[in-house]
Amino acid sequence: MVERAKRTAHFRLVIIKGKAYVEKYRKSIQTRDKFTIWGILQLLRRYPGRIPDLELMFDCNDRPVIQSRHYRGQNGTSPPPLFRYCGDRWTMDIVFPDWSFWGWAEINIMPWERVQMELKQGNERKKWIEREPHAYWKGNPFVAETRRDLLKCNVSETQDWNARLFIQDWILESQQGFKNSDLASQCTHRFKIYIEGHAWSVSEKYILSCDSTTLLVKPWFYDFFTRSLNPLQHYWPIRTEDKCRSLKFAVDWGNSHKQKAQEIGKASSDFIQEQVKMSNVYDYMLHLMNEYAKLLRFEPEVPEGAVEVCSELVACPAGGTEREFMVESLTMSPSATGPCTMPPPYEPKSVDAMWRKSASAIGRVERWENEFGRKSPNRSA
């Protein structure tokens, strides 16, 4: 069953008696595979003896590929278990924390624990009310049509949709040593836009951490924590179609309801600081791998092409920023406390109630937008 996931996997990970073995199949984008493996090695150091023997396949690309429709009514055929960074409602890939929690070396973004601390300090330097009263986004628009469509909402000589949008020039950033990758200095606007790229985007946790009101363009994908976010509590929902009017309404509403807009921004920031701290990331990984191991119906074995890996073997050959980030995120000793207790699964009606609550909040915003559009004398502008 696991072997069937090899088709798109970048590596196979086997854990036996607390030791990790990796068989690599193909090169991942940048160093995603290396830092994902590094994160798993830190989990083994944090909770020695708590990870059961297991074998898994990991795909480091963006989009999930295990389509649910291929495994309905297939006479007992099970989907191949494949780990990756995000999923959607139509796929069955197993969602795992992304590599950037241990650092994104290529663009000089530090490991998450350091970034969290710096973002918290940055938020204290400039309060919400003191920030630019517009919506801000900076990124690569060329990875998805929805992002190219977003650029139409930029301020121009004839129209102001309350959005300030900038194209990320990766070549220039690289030449400058990614000096503009200091995330703590980017929380300068009251509103920040999150919009997916080719799939879910690593940028989401950084945007949500800013104390700014997150304007979240309706997402298709989810990572391991985002399904806990609620519209009008942690973010303001933006339509995928007619983005410009939706953004303008959101910013106008927020600037007219400053207290509520600040509360939404603070709620998302608090959620990221308190619920997505590294101790919880590791606990999620631990529980996920334990539950996964219970489903295996074979004894894991070290494949012929696999090599044993440990923190020293990964970090010592690394150089420059890669090694710096590995040293920064190294687990120095086992955790003095055990992992959090995993709550029981939600009952189906509880899940349904959560979805209905979220849909109701989004529908409420859309009704407000429609009402605003009917009253606005410039709705055809």
C-alpha positions as CSV (number, residue, x, y, z in Angstrom):
1,M,0.0,0.0,0.0
2,V,2.8,2.5,1.0
3,E,4.7,1.5,-2.2
4,R,1.8,2.8,-4.4
5,A,2.5,6.4,-3.1
6,K,6.1,6.3,-4.6
7,R,4.9,7.6,-7.9
8,T,5.2,11.3,-6.8
9,A,7.1,11.0,-3.5
10,H,10.4,12.8,-3.1
11,F,11.5,10.5,-0.3
12,R,10.6,7.5,1.8
13,L,11.1,7.8,5.6
14,V,11.5,4.7,7.8
15,I,11.7,4.8,11.6
16,I,12.8,1.7,13.4
17,K,13.6,1.6,17.1
18,G,14.0,5.4,17.2
19,K,16.4,5.6,14.2
20,A,15.5,7.3,11.0
21,Y,16.3,6.0,7.5
22,V,15.7,7.9,4.2
23,E,15.5,6.8,0.6
24,K,15.5,9.7,-1.8
25,Y,13.8,9.4,-5.2
26,R,14.0,12.9,-6.7
27,K,15.1,16.4,-5.9
28,S,12.5,18.6,-4.2
29,I,12.0,22.3,-4.8
30,Q,14.9,24.1,-3.0
31,T,15.6,22.4,0.3
32,R,12.1,21.5,1.3
33,D,13.0,17.8,1.6
34,K,16.1,18.5,3.7
35,F,14.3,20.8,6.2
36,T,11.3,18.4,6.4
37,I,13.6,15.5,7.3
38,W,15.4,17.8,9.7
39,G,12.1,18.6,11.5
40,I,11.3,14.9,11.9
41,L,14.8,14.3,13.3
42,Q,14.1,17.1,15.9
43,L,10.9,15.4,16.8
44,L,12.8,12.2,17.5
45,R,15.2,14.1,19.8
46,R,12.3,15.9,21.6
47,Y,10.3,12.7,22.2
48,P,12.8,9.8,22.2
49,G,11.2,6.4,22.3
50,R,7.7,7.8,21.6
51,I,7.7,7.4,17.8
52,P,6.7,3.8,16.8
53,D,8.2,1.9,13.9
54,L,6.7,3.2,10.7
55,E,7.3,3.8,7.0
56,L,5.9,6.7,5.0
57,M,6.2,8.5,1.6
58,F,6.5,12.2,1.4
59,D,5.8,14.5,-1.5
60,C,7.3,18.0,-1.1
61,N,5.3,19.6,-4.0
62,D,2.5,22.0,-3.4
63,R,-0.7,20.4,-4.7
64,P,-2.4,17.3,-3.2
65,V,-2.7,14.4,-5.7
66,I,-4.6,11.5,-4.0
67,Q,-8.0,12.1,-5.5
68,S,-10.9,10.8,-3.3
69,R,-13.0,10.0,-6.3
70,H,-10.6,7.3,-7.4
71,Y,-11.3,5.3,-4.3
72,R,-15.0,5.3,-4.0
73,G,-16.6,2.0,-4.5
74,Q,-13.4,0.3,-5.7
75,N,-14.0,-3.0,-4.1
76,G,-11.9,-2.3,-1.0
77,T,-9.0,-0.5,-2.8
78,S,-7.4,1.9,-0.3
79,P,-5.8,5.2,-1.2
80,P,-2.0,5.2,-1.0
81,P,-0.9,7.1,2.1
82,L,1.1,10.1,1.0
83,F,2.3,12.9,3.3
84,R,2.5,16.5,2.1
85,Y,2.0,20.2,3.3
86,C,-1.6,20.8,2.3
87,G,-4.9,19.2,1.3
88,D,-8.3,20.1,0.0
89,R,-11.8,18.6,0.3
90,W,-11.4,16.5,-2.9
91,T,-8.1,14.7,-1.9
92,M,-6.8,12.4,0.8
93,D,-3.2,13.4,1.1
94,I,-2.0,13.4,4.8
95,V,-1.3,17.0,5.9
96,F,2.0,17.6,7.7
97,P,3.7,20.8,8.9
98,D,5.7,22.5,6.2
99,W,9.5,22.8,6.0
100,S,9.6,26.6,6.9
101,F,8.9,25.8,10.6
102,W,12.6,25.0,10.7
103,G,13.6,27.8,8.3
104,W,13.4,28.8,4.7
105,A,17.1,29.2,3.9
106,E,16.7,30.3,0.2
107,I,14.9,33.5,1.2
108,N,16.5,34.0,4.6
109,I,13.4,33.4,6.7
110,M,14.5,32.2,10.1
111,P,13.0,29.1,12.0
112,W,9.5,29.7,13.2
113,E,10.3,30.0,16.9
114,R,12.6,33.0,16.2
115,V,10.2,34.5,13.7
116,Q,7.3,34.3,16.2
117,M,9.2,36.2,18.8
118,E,10.3,38.9,16.3
119,L,6.7,39.3,15.0
120,K,5.4,39.7,18.5
121,Q,8.0,42.4,19.1
122,G,7.2,44.0,15.8
123,N,3.5,44.2,16.6
124,E,4.3,46.1,19.8
125,R,6.3,48.7,17.8
126,K,3.4,49.9,15.6
127,K,-0.2,49.5,16.8
128,W,-3.1,48.8,14.5
129,I,-4.5,52.3,14.6
130,E,-1.1,53.8,13.6
131,R,-0.8,51.7,10.5
132,E,-1.6,52.6,6.9
133,P,-5.4,52.3,6.5
134,H,-5.2,50.1,3.3
135,A,-4.9,46.4,2.4
136,Y,-1.4,45.2,1.6
137,W,-0.1,42.3,-0.4
138,K,3.3,41.5,-1.8
139,G,4.1,38.3,-3.6
140,N,4.5,36.4,-6.9
141,P,1.4,36.9,-9.0
142,F,2.6,34.6,-11.8
143,V,2.0,31.3,-10.1
144,A,-1.8,31.5,-10.3
145,E,-4.6,33.2,-12.2
146,T,-6.3,34.3,-9.0
147,R,-3.2,36.3,-8.0
148,R,-3.0,37.9,-11.5
149,D,-6.6,38.8,-11.1
150,L,-5.8,40.4,-7.7
151,L,-3.4,42.8,-9.4
152,K,-6.4,44.5,-11.1
153,C,-7.3,45.8,-7.7
154,N,-4.2,47.9,-7.3
155,V,-4.5,51.7,-6.9
156,S,-4.4,53.7,-10.1
157,E,-5.0,57.2,-11.3
158,T,-8.6,56.5,-11.9
159,Q,-9.6,54.0,-9.2
160,D,-8.7,53.2,-5.6
161,W,-9.9,49.9,-4.3
162,N,-8.1,50.5,-0.9
163,A,-5.4,47.9,-1.9
164,R,-1.7,48.4,-2.2
165,L,-0.3,45.5,-4.1
166,F,3.4,44.8,-5.0
167,I,5.1,42.2,-7.2
168,Q,7.9,40.3,-5.4
169,D,11.0,40.6,-7.5
170,W,12.9,37.4,-6.5
171,I,15.9,38.1,-8.7
172,L,16.4,41.6,-7.1
173,E,15.7,40.2,-3.6
174,S,18.3,37.5,-4.2
175,Q,20.9,40.1,-5.3
176,Q,20.2,42.1,-2.1
177,G,20.5,39.1,0.1
178,F,16.8,39.0,0.9
179,K,17.2,42.0,3.2
180,N,13.4,42.6,2.8
181,S,12.6,39.2,4.2
182,D,12.4,40.7,7.7
183,L,8.8,39.7,8.4
184,A,8.6,41.7,11.7
185,S,9.0,45.0,9.8
186,Q,6.3,44.2,7.3
187,C,3.3,44.7,9.6
188,T,2.8,48.3,8.5
189,H,-0.8,48.2,7.2
190,R,-4.1,47.8,9.1
191,F,-5.1,45.1,6.6
192,K,-3.1,42.3,5.0
193,I,-4.3,40.1,2.2
194,Y,-3.8,36.4,2.0
195,I,-4.4,34.7,-1.3
196,E,-3.3,31.3,-2.4
197,G,-0.8,30.7,-5.2
198,H,-0.3,27.4,-7.0
199,A,-1.8,25.9,-3.8
200,W,-1.8,26.9,-0.1
201,S,1.0,29.4,0.7
202,V,3.6,29.3,3.5
203,S,2.9,33.1,3.8
204,E,-0.4,32.5,5.6
205,K,1.0,32.0,9.1
206,Y,3.2,35.1,8.8
207,I,0.2,37.2,7.6
208,L,-2.1,36.0,10.4
209,S,0.6,36.9,12.9
210,C,0.7,40.6,12.1
211,D,-2.1,42.0,14.3
212,S,-3.4,43.4,11.0
213,T,-6.9,42.4,10.0
214,T,-6.4,39.5,7.6
215,L,-8.4,39.7,4.4
216,L,-8.5,36.1,3.3
217,V,-9.5,35.4,-0.3
218,K,-11.7,32.3,-0.2
219,P,-9.2,29.4,-0.1
220,W,-9.3,26.1,-1.9
221,F,-6.6,24.4,0.2
222,Y,-5.8,23.9,3.9
223,D,-2.7,23.2,6.0
224,F,-2.7,21.4,9.3
225,F,-4.0,24.3,11.4
226,T,-6.1,26.6,9.2
227,R,-9.4,24.7,9.5
228,S,-9.5,26.0,13.1
229,L,-9.8,29.6,11.8
230,N,-13.3,31.2,11.8
231,P,-14.5,34.0,9.6
232,L,-15.3,37.3,11.4
233,Q,-13.3,35.9,14.4
234,H,-9.8,35.4,12.9
235,Y,-10.2,36.9,9.4
236,W,-12.5,38.8,7.1
237,P,-13.6,36.7,4.0
238,I,-13.0,38.0,0.5
239,R,-14.7,36.7,-2.6
240,T,-12.7,35.0,-5.3
241,E,-14.8,36.7,-7.9
242,D,-15.1,40.5,-7.9
243,K,-12.2,40.7,-5.5
244,C,-11.7,44.5,-5.9
245,R,-15.2,45.4,-4.6
246,S,-14.9,42.8,-1.9
247,L,-11.6,44.3,-0.7
248,K,-12.8,47.8,-0.9
249,F,-15.8,47.0,1.2
250,A,-13.7,45.1,3.8
251,V,-11.3,48.0,4.2
252,D,-14.1,50.6,4.3
253,W,-15.9,48.5,6.9
254,G,-12.8,48.0,9.0
255,N,-11.9,51.7,9.0
256,S,-15.4,52.5,10.1
257,H,-15.5,49.8,12.7
258,K,-12.0,50.1,14.1
259,Q,-12.6,48.3,17.3
260,K,-14.0,45.2,15.7
261,A,-11.4,45.2,13.0
262,Q,-8.6,45.4,15.6
263,E,-10.2,42.5,17.5
264,I,-10.2,40.3,14.4
265,G,-6.5,41.1,13.8
266,K,-5.6,40.4,17.4
267,A,-7.5,37.2,17.5
268,S,-5.7,35.8,14.5
269,S,-2.3,36.9,15.9
270,D,-3.1,35.4,19.3
271,F,-4.2,32.1,17.7
272,I,-0.9,31.8,15.8
273,Q,1.2,32.8,18.8
274,E,-0.6,30.4,21.3
275,Q,-1.9,27.5,19.1
276,V,0.8,27.3,16.4
277,K,3.9,27.5,18.7
278,M,6.6,24.9,18.1
279,S,5.7,22.8,21.0
280,N,2.2,22.3,19.5
281,V,3.7,21.7,16.0
282,Y,5.8,18.9,17.4
283,D,2.8,17.5,19.3
284,Y,0.8,17.4,16.2
285,M,3.6,15.6,14.4
286,L,3.9,13.1,17.2
287,H,0.1,12.3,17.4
288,L,-0.2,12.2,13.6
289,M,2.7,9.7,13.2
290,N,1.4,7.5,16.1
291,E,-2.1,7.3,14.6
292,Y,-0.6,6.6,11.2
293,A,1.6,3.8,12.5
294,K,-1.5,2.1,14.1
295,L,-2.9,1.7,10.6
296,L,0.1,-0.1,9.1
297,R,-0.4,-3.9,8.5
298,F,3.2,-4.8,8.0
299,E,6.5,-4.6,9.9
300,P,8.6,-1.7,8.5
301,E,12.0,-2.6,7.1
302,V,14.9,-0.5,6.0
303,P,14.8,-0.5,2.1
304,E,17.9,-1.4,0.3
305,G,18.5,2.2,-1.0
306,A,17.9,3.9,2.3
307,V,20.6,5.5,4.5
308,E,20.4,6.3,8.2
309,V,20.1,10.0,9.0
310,C,20.6,11.9,12.3
311,S,20.9,15.6,13.1
312,E,24.7,15.5,12.9
313,L,24.8,13.8,9.5
314,V,22.3,16.4,8.1
315,A,23.7,19.5,9.7
316,C,27.5,18.9,9.5
317,P,27.7,18.9,5.7
318,A,25.4,21.9,5.4
319,G,26.9,25.3,5.0
320,G,25.9,29.0,5.3
321,T,22.3,29.8,6.0
322,E,21.2,26.2,5.9
323,R,23.5,25.2,8.7
324,E,22.7,28.4,10.7
325,F,19.0,27.6,10.6
326,M,19.6,24.0,11.6
327,V,21.7,25.0,14.6
328,E,19.0,27.6,15.5
329,S,16.2,25.0,15.4
330,L,18.1,22.1,16.9
331,T,16.4,20.3,19.8
332,M,18.9,20.4,22.5
333,S,17.4,17.8,24.9
334,P,14.3,15.7,25.3
335,S,11.1,17.5,26.4
336,A,10.8,17.8,30.2
337,T,7.0,17.3,29.8
338,G,5.0,14.9,27.8
339,P,3.0,15.8,24.7
340,C,-0.5,17.3,24.9
341,T,-3.4,14.9,25.1
342,M,-5.2,14.4,21.8
343,P,-8.9,15.0,22.2
344,P,-11.4,12.5,20.8
345,P,-12.5,12.9,17.1
346,Y,-15.4,15.3,16.4
347,E,-18.8,13.7,16.0
348,P,-20.1,14.2,12.4
349,K,-22.9,16.6,13.6
350,S,-20.3,18.7,15.4
351,V,-18.2,19.0,12.3
352,D,-21.4,19.9,10.3
353,A,-22.3,22.5,12.9
354,M,-18.8,24.1,12.5
355,W,-19.1,24.2,8.8
356,R,-22.6,25.7,8.9
357,K,-21.4,28.4,11.4
358,S,-18.5,29.3,9.1
359,A,-20.7,29.4,6.0
360,S,-23.3,31.5,7.8
361,A,-20.6,34.1,8.7
362,I,-19.3,34.2,5.1
363,G,-22.9,34.6,3.8
364,R,-23.5,37.4,6.2
365,V,-20.5,39.3,4.8
366,E,-21.6,38.7,1.3
367,R,-25.1,40.1,2.1
368,W,-23.5,43.2,3.6
369,E,-21.4,43.6,0.4
370,N,-24.5,43.3,-1.8
371,E,-26.4,45.8,0.4
372,F,-23.5,48.2,0.1
373,G,-23.4,47.7,-3.7
374,R,-27.0,48.6,-4.1
375,K,-26.6,51.8,-2.1
376,S,-23.3,52.9,-3.6
377,P,-23.7,55.5,-6.4
378,N,-20.3,54.3,-7.9
379,R,-21.1,50.6,-8.1
380,S,-20.6,50.7,-11.9
381,A,-17.3,52.5,-11.7
